[in-house]
Amino acid sequence: MQDKSSFTAYKTSVIERELEQALANFEQVGTLVSDAAIRQVWKFQFQDRPYFLYFYPRQTPVAQYLSGQSAVREFFNFQSLQRNHVPSPRALAHLSGFHIGKKLGDAVIVDSFEKAVPLDEYLENPRPAEHRTIAGQVVEIVKKIGAAKMGHRELSLHSFLIADGKIQFLDARRLQRGGLRLNDLYTLAHNAAGIATRTDLLRGWRILNPDSLPPKLNPMSKTLSQKLVRQSQRENESFGTIEIGEWSGVFTKTAHRPKPWAMASHLNISQNDWKTAWPILLAQIESEQLTHLKRDASGEVLAGEIVLAGRPISVIVKRPRRKRMSQYINDLLRPARARRMWLKAWSLIARNLPCEWPMLLMEKRSLGYAIDSIILFEKVPGIRLDRADLNSLEPGRRDMLFRRAGRTLRTIEKSGLVHYDSKSTNWIIFEDPRQGAIPVMIDLDGIRSMNLWLQAWGVLRLLRAMKQHPQYTPADSLALCQGYAPFSPLPQPEESNVSP
C-alpha cells in the first residue's frame, strides 16, 4: 500500500509539472477562440483532452479588481452548478496572476467537450428529429438553475452547448444569486424567437410557471432590442469602435447567432483588420474604382470587395447625401442618415428578422456634426425578388417563400415598426440548401415607426409591387397574406344563383 501511494503521488506531481510547463508557454499551446475587452476564451489540449481557459486581463486598477472578482465568481458558479446537478463543464482550477504573453490577469480552466456546438447554431438548421428532446433538456436545466436559487439576466440559447445529443449549460459567468425571475424566462423566449416553436414556448412556460398564463406579447422584447441597438454604438464583446484620420465609427466584431447569408457574421473581426481594410476601401471609393449601383442627389450605392480576417467579402457601400436644407437642419437633432440605417438594421436583427448584415459605420465629424458618412453591408448572395424565376421553385418552396415574407412584415409591425418601402426590389432571395428560399430585406432606410395610417402598409406595398412580376399568381398573393395574417379565415367561393 505504501508503494502504491508513493507511485500515485509521484504520478500526480509529474502531471502538475507538465501542466505548469504547458501553462507557462500558453501562447504556444492555446488557440484564441474569442477576444473581448473583459474576457478572452482560449482552447488548449493537455494529455489528449480539450480544455477551455477563460482569461480576464488586468489592464487598469479598476479592471484588476473586477478581473479577480469575475474569475472567482465564474469558478464558484461552475462549482455550484455541479453541486446542484446542472449539466455543465467542470471547473478545474482558478489561476490568480496568470500571464498570457505580456498580459497579466486571472483565469479559470474548465472541461471542454469533443464536437460541441453552440445550441443556437445547431438549431439554426431545419428542425432536427430530436427537437422536442432538446427543448425538454433546456427547460429542465433552467428549472434546476431556479431550484439552485440562481438567476441569469442574459439567458439565451447561446448559453447552451450540445455534445453527443446532450445539452450542457456553459454561461456561468452571468449567473447571479437571488433565484430565477420572470424576466429571465422572457429573455430566453426572446432570444429563442425564430428557432423555438410556439408549442416549445408554451410547454416550457407550463413547466416553469404553471400557475399563470403566458402573455400574448413578450414584455422584454422591446427592452432587449433597444439594449442591442445601444450596444451597437459602443465598445463591447460584439462591437468595436475605431478612429482613422478624420473618420471614426463603429464596426461589428462577431455575432452570437450567425446568419447563413452573411459570412462576416461567422468571423471574429478585430480593429486591426479594419485599420488595414478601411484606407484601401476609402481610396477605392474616392477614385471611383467600385461598381456604381445607384447615384443621384440623395447619395450613391457602390459594390466592391474587401478582405477581413483573411477572407474576401463582397460588400455594398452606401454614402448618403443631403439634398435639401431641411435635412441639414433635421440632422442637428437626430443621427445622420447612415447612422439611422445602422440603428434600423440592428433593431431588426435584435428581433431575429432576416436582413442585410451591417459591418461598418464611419463618419467624418466637425464640431460634433456628421458632415459625411459611409455605411457598409455585406452583399446578400442571391437574386432580387422582382427578377426571380418563380416558376423554377417547387410549389412548396414557392409557397413558403411568400409566407416567410408575410411573416417578416407581420413581426416588424408587432414590434411597433413598419417597412414603408417593402417593394419587390428591396428583397433578395437567398437559397439555403437546408431551409429553402429565404426572403432577406435590403435597403432598410424605409423602416419607420408604426402609426395608425401605416398599418398593413408593408404587405400592401409588396402586393402592389409583385403585380408587375409576369409569373406572379393569386396563389402567391394568398400565401403572402396568410403569412402576414395566419389566423384570418380563408376566402370562401361565392355561391352561384344558377340552378344545376
Solvent accessible surface area in square Angstrom, and as a share of the most:
residue,aa,sasa,rsa
1,M,188,0.84
2,Q,148,0.66
3,D,121,0.62
4,K,143,0.60
5,S,67,0.43
6,S,66,0.43
7,F,128,0.53
8,T,76,0.44
9,A,65,0.51
10,Y,138,0.52
11,K,113,0.48
12,T,63,0.36
13,S,37,0.24
14,V,38,0.22
15,I,55,0.28
16,E,94,0.42
17,R,139,0.51
18,E,76,0.34
19,L,53,0.26
20,E,115,0.51
21,Q,126,0.56
22,A,21,0.16
23,L,19,0.10
24,A,82,0.63
25,N,71,0.37
26,F,4,0.02
27,E,105,0.47
28,Q,153,0.68
29,V,65,0.37
30,G,13,0.12
31,T,88,0.51
32,L,76,0.38
33,V,66,0.38
34,S,43,0.28
35,D,80,0.41
36,A,8,0.06
37,A,57,0.44
38,I,104,0.53
39,R,37,0.14
40,Q,10,0.04
41,V,19,0.11
42,W,25,0.09
43,K,72,0.31
44,F,5,0.02
45,Q,105,0.47
46,F,26,0.11
47,Q,101,0.45
48,D,138,0.71
49,R,118,0.43
50,P,13,0.08
51,Y,23,0.09
52,F,30,0.13
53,L,0,0.00
54,Y,6,0.02
55,F,0,0.00
56,Y,2,0.01
57,P,9,0.06
58,R,58,0.21
59,Q,117,0.52
60,T,73,0.43
61,P,117,0.74
62,V,104,0.60
63,A,28,0.22
64,Q,91,0.41
65,Y,141,0.53
66,L,98,0.49
67,S,6,0.04
68,G,19,0.18
69,Q,88,0.39
70,S,16,0.11
71,A,0,0.00
72,V,55,0.32
73,R,112,0.41
74,E,2,0.01
75,F,27,0.11
76,F,108,0.45
77,N,6,0.03
78,F,0,0.00
79,Q,62,0.27
80,S,3,0.02
81,L,1,0.00
82,Q,69,0.31
83,R,156,0.57
84,N,56,0.29
85,H,144,0.64
86,V,3,0.02
87,P,51,0.32
88,S,10,0.07
89,P,1,0.01
90,R,121,0.44
91,A,13,0.10
92,L,64,0.32
93,A,30,0.23
94,H,58,0.26
95,L,42,0.21
96,S,81,0.52
97,G,32,0.31
98,F,22,0.09
99,H,105,0.47
100,I,9,0.04
101,G,41,0.40
102,K,205,0.87
103,K,94,0.40
104,L,63,0.31
105,G,0,0.00
106,D,1,0.01
107,A,0,0.00
108,V,0,0.00
109,I,7,0.04
110,V,0,0.00
111,D,14,0.07
112,S,14,0.09
113,F,50,0.21
114,E,108,0.48
115,K,182,0.77
116,A,33,0.26
117,V,55,0.32
118,P,34,0.21
119,L,0,0.00
120,D,0,0.00
121,E,69,0.31
122,Y,69,0.26
123,L,19,0.10
124,E,38,0.17
125,N,59,0.30
126,P,63,0.40
127,R,142,0.52
128,P,25,0.16
129,A,114,0.88
130,E,61,0.28
131,H,21,0.10
132,R,164,0.60
133,T,81,0.47
134,I,2,0.01
135,A,22,0.17
136,G,37,0.35
137,Q,50,0.22
138,V,11,0.06
139,V,22,0.12
140,E,80,0.36
141,I,5,0.03
142,V,1,0.00
143,K,100,0.43
144,K,65,0.27
145,I,1,0.00
146,G,21,0.20
147,A,80,0.62
148,A,15,0.12
149,K,145,0.62
150,M,1,0.00
151,G,0,0.00
152,H,0,0.00
153,R,65,0.24
154,E,73,0.33
155,L,1,0.01
156,S,21,0.14
157,L,13,0.07
158,H,60,0.27
159,S,3,0.02
160,F,0,0.00
161,L,12,0.06
162,I,9,0.04
163,A,10,0.07
164,D,136,0.71
165,G,39,0.38
166,K,132,0.56
167,I,3,0.01
168,Q,26,0.11
169,F,0,0.00
170,L,41,0.20
171,D,21,0.11
172,A,0,0.00
173,R,31,0.11
174,R,64,0.23
175,L,2,0.01
176,Q,83,0.37
177,R,143,0.52
178,G,71,0.69
179,G,10,0.10
180,L,48,0.24
181,R,116,0.42
182,L,86,0.43
183,N,57,0.29
184,D,1,0.00
185,L,21,0.10
186,Y,28,0.11
187,T,3,0.02
188,L,21,0.10
189,A,29,0.22
190,H,15,0.07
191,N,42,0.22
192,A,4,0.03
193,A,39,0.30
194,G,76,0.73
195,I,15,0.08
196,A,26,0.20
197,T,38,0.22
198,R,176,0.64
199,T,78,0.45
200,D,15,0.08
201,L,73,0.37
202,L,65,0.33
203,R,73,0.27
204,G,7,0.07
205,W,25,0.09
206,R,153,0.56
207,I,76,0.39
208,L,45,0.22
209,N,32,0.16
210,P,93,0.59
211,D,137,0.71
212,S,54,0.35
213,L,162,0.80
214,P,52,0.33
215,P,59,0.37
216,K,207,0.88
217,L,111,0.55
218,N,41,0.21
219,P,78,0.49
220,M,33,0.15
221,S,32,0.21
222,K,134,0.57
223,T,70,0.40
224,L,29,0.15
225,S,1,0.01
226,Q,82,0.37
227,K,66,0.28
228,L,44,0.22
229,V,26,0.15
230,R,119,0.44
231,Q,48,0.21
232,S,0,0.00
233,Q,70,0.31
234,R,122,0.45
235,E,82,0.37
236,N,35,0.18
237,E,45,0.20
238,S,20,0.13
239,F,2,0.01
240,G,1,0.01
241,T,54,0.31
242,I,7,0.04
243,E,129,0.58
244,I,40,0.20
245,G,71,0.68
246,E,129,0.58
247,W,13,0.05
248,S,39,0.25
249,G,11,0.11
250,V,3,0.01
251,F,2,0.01
252,T,5,0.03
253,K,28,0.12
254,T,37,0.21
255,A,18,0.14
256,H,89,0.40
257,R,36,0.13
258,P,15,0.09
259,K,17,0.07
260,P,51,0.32
261,W,20,0.07
262,A,1,0.01
263,M,55,0.24
264,A,3,0.03
265,S,1,0.01
266,H,109,0.49
267,L,22,0.11
268,N,91,0.47
269,I,8,0.04
270,S,52,0.34
271,Q,70,0.31
272,N,110,0.56
273,D,36,0.18
274,W,0,0.00
275,K,95,0.40
276,T,93,0.54
277,A,8,0.06
278,W,3,0.01
279,P,60,0.38
280,I,101,0.51
281,L,1,0.00
282,L,35,0.17
283,A,58,0.45
284,Q,44,0.20
285,I,8,0.04
286,E,101,0.45
287,S,63,0.41
288,E,102,0.46
289,Q,125,0.56
290,L,17,0.09
291,T,85,0.49
292,H,66,0.29
293,L,100,0.50
294,K,109,0.46
295,R,138,0.50
296,D,70,0.37
297,A,69,0.54
298,S,22,0.14
299,G,7,0.07
300,E,17,0.08
301,V,33,0.19
302,L,4,0.02
303,A,16,0.12
304,G,21,0.20
305,E,104,0.47
306,I,11,0.06
307,V,91,0.52
308,L,1,0.00
309,A,45,0.35
310,G,65,0.63
311,R,108,0.39
312,P,77,0.49
313,I,3,0.01
314,S,51,0.33
315,V,0,0.00
316,I,21,0.11
317,V,0,0.00
318,K,16,0.07
319,R,21,0.08
320,P,17,0.11
321,R,112,0.41
322,R,49,0.18
323,K,107,0.45
324,R,130,0.47
325,M,136,0.61
326,S,54,0.35
327,Q,38,0.17
328,Y,94,0.36
329,I,97,0.49
330,N,66,0.34
331,D,15,0.08
332,L,119,0.59
333,L,164,0.82
334,R,99,0.36
335,P,53,0.34
336,A,7,0.06
337,R,68,0.25
338,A,0,0.00
339,R,39,0.14
340,R,49,0.18
341,M,11,0.05
342,W,0,0.00
343,L,34,0.17
344,K,37,0.16
345,A,0,0.00
346,W,8,0.03
347,S,16,0.11
348,L,0,0.00
349,I,17,0.09
350,A,9,0.07
351,R,36,0.13
352,N,34,0.17
353,L,10,0.05
354,P,21,0.13
355,C,2,0.01
356,E,5,0.02
357,W,6,0.02
358,P,0,0.00
359,M,3,0.01
360,L,0,0.00
361,L,0,0.00
362,M,1,0.00
363,E,2,0.01
364,K,48,0.20
365,R,106,0.39
366,S,53,0.34
367,L,189,0.94
368,G,56,0.54
369,Y,48,0.18
370,A,7,0.06
371,I,90,0.46
372,D,26,0.13
373,S,7,0.05
374,I,0,0.00
375,I,0,0.00
376,L,0,0.00
377,F,1,0.00
378,E,13,0.06
379,K,99,0.42
380,V,10,0.06
381,P,69,0.43
382,G,56,0.54
383,I,83,0.42
384,R,69,0.25
385,L,3,0.01
386,D,42,0.22
387,R,157,0.57
388,A,7,0.05
389,D,77,0.40
390,L,0,0.00
391,N,99,0.51
392,S,80,0.52
393,L,32,0.16
394,E,114,0.51
395,P,114,0.72
396,G,56,0.54
397,R,88,0.32
398,R,31,0.11
399,D,54,0.28
400,M,75,0.33
401,L,3,0.01
402,F,1,0.00
403,R,74,0.27
404,R,49,0.18
405,A,2,0.02
406,G,0,0.00
407,R,103,0.38
408,T,8,0.05
409,L,2,0.01
410,R,50,0.18
411,T,40,0.23
412,I,1,0.00
413,E,29,0.13
414,K,118,0.50
415,S,35,0.22
416,G,37,0.35
417,L,30,0.15
418,V,1,0.00
419,H,1,0.01
420,Y,90,0.34
421,D,38,0.20
422,S,0,0.00
423,K,64,0.27
424,S,7,0.04
425,T,44,0.25
426,N,7,0.04
427,W,0,0.00
428,I,17,0.09
429,I,8,0.04
430,F,23,0.09
431,E,86,0.38
432,D,12,0.06
433,P,119,0.75
434,R,154,0.56
435,Q,52,0.23
436,G,3,0.03
437,A,2,0.02
438,I,15,0.08
439,P,2,0.01
440,V,0,0.00
441,M,0,0.00
442,I,34,0.17
443,D,52,0.27
444,L,2,0.01
445,D,27,0.14
446,G,7,0.07
447,I,4,0.02
448,R,105,0.38
449,S,82,0.53
450,M,52,0.23
451,N,74,0.38
452,L,133,0.66
453,W,214,0.75
454,L,22,0.11
455,Q,115,0.51
456,A,27,0.21
457,W,77,0.27
458,G,1,0.01
459,V,7,0.04
460,L,90,0.45
461,R,59,0.21
462,L,0,0.00
463,L,28,0.14
464,R,115,0.42
465,A,16,0.12
466,M,0,0.00
467,K,148,0.63
468,Q,150,0.67
469,H,16,0.07
470,P,126,0.79
471,Q,49,0.22
472,Y,33,0.13
473,T,52,0.30
474,P,115,0.72
475,A,68,0.53
476,D,5,0.03
477,S,31,0.20
478,L,76,0.38
479,A,2,0.01
480,L,0,0.00
481,C,53,0.32
482,Q,34,0.15
483,G,5,0.05
484,Y,44,0.17
485,A,34,0.27
486,P,57,0.36
487,F,167,0.69
488,S,62,0.40
489,P,125,0.79
490,L,97,0.48
491,P,103,0.65
492,Q,144,0.64
493,P,117,0.74
494,E,167,0.75
495,E,166,0.75
496,S,86,0.56
497,N,155,0.80
498,V,125,0.72
499,S,91,0.59
500,P,182,1.14
